[in-house]
């Protein structure tokens, strides 16, 4: 009879241990389920990001097109490149940003890149 009592005691201990392990496991999985994201929210966020990026790209294209249409004097470019020893594309861009005003462009370049 002693063997049967010991086996019964071991089964109750094992079942308590299993219950504790089961509860611990449930706690772990509950947290993961709470943190799962709603797929529609993710899709709307991704669409918002894509729309924002597209708007930024369109604004940048429009700005580049606007700058390309500004006429600049080649002599102004050469003088500033030679006197300030800067790259031609930087000088041209700055002149375009200042609508061809060589004085304003030179001031901008000197403040941005002091000698």
C-alpha positions as CSV (number, residue, x, y, z in Angstrom):
1,X,0.0,0.0,0.0
2,X,2.9,2.3,0.6
3,X,3.8,2.2,-3.0
4,X,0.3,3.3,-4.1
5,X,0.3,6.2,-1.6
6,X,3.7,7.4,-2.8
7,X,2.6,7.2,-6.5
8,X,-0.5,9.2,-5.6
9,X,1.6,11.8,-3.8
10,X,4.0,12.1,-6.8
11,X,1.0,12.5,-9.1
12,X,-0.4,15.4,-7.1
13,X,3.0,17.0,-6.9
14,X,3.5,16.6,-10.6
15,X,0.1,17.9,-11.4
16,X,0.7,21.0,-9.2
17,X,4.0,21.6,-10.9
18,X,2.4,21.2,-14.3
19,X,-0.4,23.7,-13.3
20,X,2.3,26.2,-12.2
21,X,4.2,25.8,-15.4
22,X,1.0,26.1,-17.4
23,X,0.1,29.4,-15.6
24,X,3.6,30.8,-16.2
25,X,3.4,29.9,-19.8
26,X,0.0,31.5,-20.1
27,X,1.3,34.7,-18.6
28,X,4.1,34.8,-21.2
29,X,1.8,34.3,-24.2
30,X,-0.8,36.8,-22.9
31,X,1.8,39.6,-23.1
32,X,2.7,38.7,-26.7
33,X,-1.0,38.6,-27.7
34,X,-1.5,42.1,-26.1
35,X,1.4,43.5,-28.1
36,X,0.4,42.2,-31.5
37,X,-0.4,45.0,-33.9
38,X,-3.6,45.4,-35.8
39,X,-2.8,44.8,-39.5
40,X,-5.1,47.6,-40.7
41,X,-3.3,50.1,-38.5
42,X,0.0,49.0,-39.9
43,X,-1.2,49.3,-43.5
44,X,-2.7,52.8,-42.9
45,X,0.6,53.9,-41.3
46,X,2.6,52.5,-44.2
47,X,0.3,54.2,-46.7
48,X,0.7,57.5,-44.8
49,X,4.5,57.2,-44.9
50,X,4.4,56.4,-48.6
51,X,2.1,59.4,-49.4
52,X,4.4,61.7,-47.3
53,X,7.4,60.5,-49.2
54,X,5.8,60.9,-52.5
55,X,4.7,64.5,-51.6
56,X,8.3,65.3,-50.6
57,X,9.7,63.9,-53.8
58,X,7.2,65.9,-55.9
59,X,8.1,69.1,-54.0
60,X,11.8,68.4,-54.5
61,X,11.2,67.8,-58.3
62,X,9.2,71.0,-58.5
63,X,11.9,73.0,-56.7
64,X,14.6,71.6,-59.0
65,X,12.5,72.5,-62.0
66,X,12.0,76.0,-60.7
67,X,15.8,76.4,-60.1
68,X,16.6,75.1,-63.5
69,X,14.5,77.8,-65.1
70,X,16.4,80.6,-63.4
71,X,18.9,82.3,-65.9
72,X,22.3,83.0,-64.5
73,X,25.2,84.9,-66.0
74,X,28.2,82.7,-66.9
75,X,30.6,85.6,-66.1
76,X,29.2,85.7,-62.5
77,X,29.8,82.0,-62.2
78,X,33.4,82.2,-63.4
79,X,34.2,85.2,-61.2
80,X,32.8,83.6,-58.0
81,X,34.4,80.2,-58.8
82,X,37.8,81.9,-59.3
83,X,37.7,84.3,-56.4
84,X,36.2,82.0,-53.8
85,X,37.9,78.9,-55.2
86,X,34.7,76.9,-55.0
87,X,33.2,74.2,-57.2
88,X,31.2,75.4,-60.2
89,X,28.1,73.4,-59.4
90,X,27.9,74.8,-55.9
91,X,28.2,78.3,-57.2
92,X,25.6,77.8,-60.0
93,X,23.1,76.3,-57.5
94,X,23.6,79.2,-55.1
95,X,23.2,81.7,-57.9
96,X,20.0,80.0,-59.0
97,X,18.7,80.0,-55.4
98,X,19.2,83.7,-55.3
99,X,17.6,84.3,-58.7
100,X,20.9,85.3,-60.4
101,X,21.8,87.9,-57.8
102,X,25.6,87.6,-57.6
103,X,26.1,89.8,-54.5
104,X,23.5,87.8,-52.5
105,X,24.9,84.5,-53.7
106,X,28.4,85.6,-52.8
107,X,27.3,86.6,-49.3
108,X,25.5,83.2,-48.9
109,X,28.6,81.3,-50.0
110,X,30.9,83.3,-47.7
111,X,28.6,82.7,-44.7
112,X,28.2,79.0,-45.5
113,X,31.8,78.4,-46.3
114,X,34.0,81.0,-44.5
115,X,37.5,81.5,-46.0
